[in-house]
Amino acid sequence: AHRGAAREDAVALHRAGPWLIAAVADGAGSKPFSRIGAALACRAAVAALAERAGTGHAEARLRRALSDALDAADRTLRACADERGIAPSDLRTTLLLAVVADAPGGAWLGAAQIGDGTIAAEGRGGDVRPVTPGDGGDFAGEVAHFVPDPGAVEHGRARIVVEPLAGTRAVLLCSDGVDDCFYPITSLGPTLLAQLRAGVTEGAPGMSQRPGGPVLSADGPSAALAEWLTFEMRGENDDRTLVVLCGTP
C-alpha cells in the first residue's frame, strides 16, 4: 500500500468435510516472483490437505496430511520454476498451515510451519502461546527457511504439531507483518484478540490505531478486519495477513 506495489502475502481458507483448513504465506521480498510462490504454495497445500480430510484416527491422519501438504507446495513451486525457466529460489515463500478437524471424541488441531510468522492458540483463560516454532534467523528480519529451499520440507515435517483442540478458544495464523507488531505473541496476543472481539478504544503499545468496533462479530467482518489492519507502527510496513479460527466471538 505504501509503494503501490503488489502484495507478497497470500491466504487460502477451505472447508473439506470435517476439516477447516487455513494457509498463510509470505513471499520473500528480495525474490522477483515471490508473490506467485506464496499464492501457489497456499493453493497446493490446501488442496493436498482437502484430499486427506476425513474422520477416524485424527492424529495420524492430520500428521500425514500436513506432511503431504508441505511436499505438495514444494513440488508445485519446483514444477513452476522448471516450466518457466526460472530458479526455484525466485519463488521463495514462507508457509503456515493449520487444520481444525472434527473427530469422534473431540476436535484436533494440526499445524505446520516453514519460515517466520506465527501460528498461535488462545487458551480458555485468555493466555496465548505459539503452536509451532518460528523460523527466524540469527538477525532481525532474517528467515532461516523458505519453500522451496533444499531441506525446508524435511525441516518443517520434523516440527509438525498435532494436538487435541480441547481448551483452545481461538487459533491465529499471522504473517510477520502482524506478528512483528504484536511480538511477543505471548504478551500481546491477548491484546490483539481483545481488540478483534471488543473493538479498538486505545491503541496497542507503540501503535497508532483508529477507534473502531468489533471485528469478529461485525456484520461485515472482512471489511472490519481490513480496517483494523491499517494500524501504523514506526518501522513496520510489511504486508499484513491474519486468519482467526474461533468459535463464538
For each residue, the residues with C-beta under 8 A, 3 or more apart:
1: 4
2: 237
3:
4: 1
5:
6: 35
7: 35 239
8: 26 27 28 29 34 35 38 239
9: 24 25 26 27 38 175 177 239 240 241
10: 23 24 25 27 35 38 39 41 42 93 241
11: 22 23 24 25 42 241 243
12: 21 22 23 42 43 45 46
13: 20 21 22 23 46 243
14: 20 21 46 49 50
15: 19 20 21
16: 19 21 49 50 53
17: 53 54 55
18: 53 54 55 101 102 103
19: 15 16 49 50 53 99 100 101 102
20: 13 14 15 99 100 101 245
21: 12 13 14 15 16 46 49 50 53 97 98 99
22: 11 12 13 97 98 99 171 173 243 245
23: 10 11 12 13 41 42 45 46 95 96 97 98 173
24: 9 10 11 42 95 96 117 173 174 175 241 243
25: 9 10 11 37 38 39 41 42 93 94 95 96 175
26: 8 9 38 93 94 115 116 117 175 176 177 238 239 241
27: 8 9 10 31 33 34 35 36 37 38 91 92 93 94
28: 8 31 34 92 93 94 143 146
29: 8 34
30: 34
31: 27 28 34 37 89 90 91 92
32: 90
33: 27 36 37 86 90 91
34: 8 27 28 29 30 31 37 38 90 91 92 93
35: 6 7 8 10 27 38 39
36: 27 33 39 40 80 91
37: 25 27 31 33 34 40 41 77 80 90 91 92 93 147 148
38: 8 9 10 25 26 27 34 35 41 42 93 94
39: 10 25 35 36 42 43
40: 36 37 43 44 73 76 77 80 91
41: 10 23 25 37 38 44 45 73 76 77 93 95 147
42: 10 11 12 23 24 25 38 39 45 46 73 95
43: 12 39 40 46 47 76
44: 40 41 47 48 69 72 73 75 76 77
45: 12 23 41 42 48 49 69 70 72 73 95 97
46: 12 13 14 21 23 42 43 49 50 69
47: 43 44 50 51 72
48: 44 45 51 52 65 68 69 71 72 73
49: 14 16 19 21 45 46 52 53 65 66 68 69 97 99
50: 14 16 19 21 46 47 53
51: 47 48 65 68
52: 48 49 61 64 65 68
53: 16 17 18 19 21 49 50 65 101
54: 17 18 61
55: 17 18 58 102 103 104
56: 61 103 104
57: 60 61
58: 55 61 62 101 103 108 162
59: 62 63 108 162
60: 57 63 64
61: 52 54 56 57 58 64 65 101
62: 58 59 65 66 99 101 108 110 162
63: 59 60 66 67 110 160 162
64: 52 60 61 67 68
65: 48 49 51 52 53 61 62 68 69 99 110
66: 49 62 63 69 70 97 99 110 111 112 157 160 162
67: 63 64 70 71 112 157 160
68: 48 49 51 52 64 65 71 72
69: 44 45 46 48 49 65 66 72 73 97 112
70: 45 66 67 73 74 95 97 112 114 147 153 156 157
71: 48 67 68 74 75 153
72: 44 45 47 48 68 69 75 76
73: 40 41 42 44 45 48 69 70 76 77 95 147 148
74: 70 71 77 78 147 148 152 153
75: 44 71 72 78 79
76: 40 41 43 44 72 73 79 80
77: 37 40 41 44 73 74 80 81 88 91 93 147 148
78: 74 75 81 82 88 148
79: 75 76 82 83
80: 36 37 40 76 77 83 84 91
81: 77 78 84 85 86 87 88 90 91 148
82: 78 79 85
83: 79 80
84: 80 81
85: 81 82
86: 33 81 90 91
87: 81 90
88: 77 78 81 91 148
89: 31 92 146 148 149
90: 31 32 33 34 37 81 86 87
91: 27 31 33 34 36 37 40 77 80 81 86 88 148
92: 27 28 31 34 37 89 146 147 148 149
93: 10 25 26 27 28 34 37 38 41 77 115 146 147
94: 25 26 27 28 38 113 114 115 116 117 135 143 146 147 175 176
95: 23 24 25 41 42 45 70 73 112 113 114 115 147 156
96: 23 24 25 111 112 113 115 117 118 119 132 173 175
97: 21 22 23 45 49 66 69 70 110 111 112 113
98: 21 22 23 109 110 111 119 131 171 173 243 245
99: 19 20 21 22 49 62 65 66 109 110 111
100: 19 20 107 108 109 165 171 245
101: 18 19 20 53 58 61 62 107 108 109 110
102: 18 19 55 107
103: 18 55 56 58 106 107 108
104: 55 56
105:
106: 103 164 165 166
107: 100 101 102 103 164 165 166
108: 58 59 62 100 101 103 162 163 164 165
109: 98 99 100 101 121 131 161 162 163 164 165 168 171
110: 62 63 65 66 97 98 99 101 160 161 162
111: 66 96 97 98 99 119 131 132 160 161 162 171
112: 66 67 69 70 95 96 97 132 156 157 159 160 161
113: 94 95 96 97 117 119 132 133 134 135 156 159
114: 70 94 95 135 145 146 147 152 153 155 156
115: 26 93 94 95 96 134 135 143 144 145 146 147
116: 26 94 134 135 136 143 176 179
117: 24 26 94 96 113 134 173 174 175 176 179
118: 96 130 134 172 173 174 179 185
119: 96 98 111 113 130 131 132 171 172 173 174
120: 128 129 130 131 171 172 174 185 189
121: 109 128 129 131 168 170 171 172
122: 126 127 128 168 169 170 171 172 189 190 193 246
123: 126 127 128 129 167 168 169
124: 167 168 169
125:
126: 122 123 169 190 193
127: 122 123 186 190
128: 120 121 122 123 172 185 186 189 190 192 193
129: 120 121 123 185 186
130: 118 119 120 133 134 185 186
131: 98 109 111 119 120 121 161 163 171
132: 96 111 112 113 119 159 160 161
133: 113 130 159
134: 113 115 116 117 118 130 179
135: 94 113 114 115 116 143 144 145 155
136: 116 142 143 144
137: 142 143 144
138: 142
139: 142
140:
141:
142: 136 137 138 139
143: 28 94 115 116 135 136 137 146
144: 115 135 136 137
145: 114 115 135 149 151 152 155 156
146: 28 89 92 93 94 114 115 143 149 152
147: 37 41 70 73 74 77 92 93 94 95 114 115 152 153
148: 37 73 74 77 78 81 88 89 91 92 152 153
149: 89 92 145 146 152
150:
151: 145 154 155
152: 74 114 145 146 147 148 149 155 156
153: 70 71 74 114 147 148 156 157
154: 151 157 158
155: 114 135 145 151 152 158 159
156: 70 95 112 113 114 145 152 153 159 160
157: 66 67 70 112 153 154 160
158: 154 155
159: 112 113 132 133 155 156
160: 63 66 67 110 111 112 132 156 157
161: 109 110 111 112 131 132
162: 58 59 62 63 66 108 109 110 111
163: 108 109 131
164: 106 107 108 109 167
165: 100 106 107 108 109 168
166: 106 107
167: 123 124 164
168: 109 121 122 123 124 165 171
169: 122 123 124 126 246 247
170: 121 122 193 244 245 246 247
171: 22 98 100 109 111 119 120 121 122 131 168 244 245 246
172: 118 119 120 121 122 128 185 189 192 193 242 243 244 245
173: 22 23 24 96 98 117 118 119 241 242 243 245
174: 24 117 118 119 120 178 179 182 185 241 242
175: 9 24 25 26 94 96 117 178 179 238 239 240 241 242
176: 26 94 116 117 179 180 238
177: 9 26 180 181 236 238 239 240 241
178: 174 175 181 182 192 229 240 241 242
179: 116 117 118 134 174 175 176 182 183 185
180: 176 177 183 236 238
181: 177 178 204 206 207 231 233 236
182: 174 178 179 185 188 189 191 192 204
183: 179 180 188
184: 187 188
185: 118 120 128 129 130 172 174 179 182 188 189 192
186: 127 128 129 130 189
187: 184 190
188: 182 183 184 185 191 192 204 205
189: 120 122 128 172 182 185 186 192 193
190: 122 126 127 128 187 193 194
191: 182 188 194 195 204 205
192: 128 172 178 182 185 188 189 195 196 204
193: 122 126 128 170 172 189 190 196 197 244
194: 190 191 197 198
195: 191 192 198 199 200 204 209 215 228
196: 192 193 214 215 216 225 228 244 249
197: 193 194 214 215 216 217 249
198: 194 195 201 214
199: 195 211 212 213 214 215
200: 195 203 209 210 211 212 228
201: 198 211
202:
203: 200 207 208 209 231
204: 181 182 188 191 192 195 207 209 231
205: 188 191
206: 181 233 234
207: 181 203 204 231 232 233
208: 203 231 232 233
209: 195 200 203 204 212 228 231 232
210: 200 227 230 231
211: 199 200 201
212: 199 200 209 215 224 227 228
213: 199 218 224
214: 196 197 198 199 217 218 224 249
215: 195 196 197 199 212 218 221 224 225 228
216: 196 197 221 244 246 249
217: 197 214 221 249
218: 213 214 215 221 223 224
219:
220: 223 224
221: 215 216 217 218 224 225
222: 225 226
223: 218 220 226 227
224: 212 213 214 215 218 220 221 227 228
225: 196 215 221 222 228 229 242
226: 222 223 229 230
227: 210 212 223 224 230
228: 195 196 200 209 212 215 224 225 231
229: 178 225 226 240 242
230: 210 226 227
231: 181 203 204 207 208 209 210 228
232: 207 208 209 236
233: 181 206 207 208 236
234: 206
235:
236: 177 180 181 232 233
237: 2
238: 26 175 176 177 180
239: 7 8 9 26 175 177
240: 9 175 177 178 229
241: 9 10 11 24 26 173 174 175 177 178
242: 172 173 174 175 178 225 229
243: 11 13 22 24 98 172 173
244: 170 171 172 193 196 216
245: 20 22 98 100 170 171 172 173
246: 122 169 170 171 216 249
247: 169 170
248:
249: 196 197 214 216 217 246
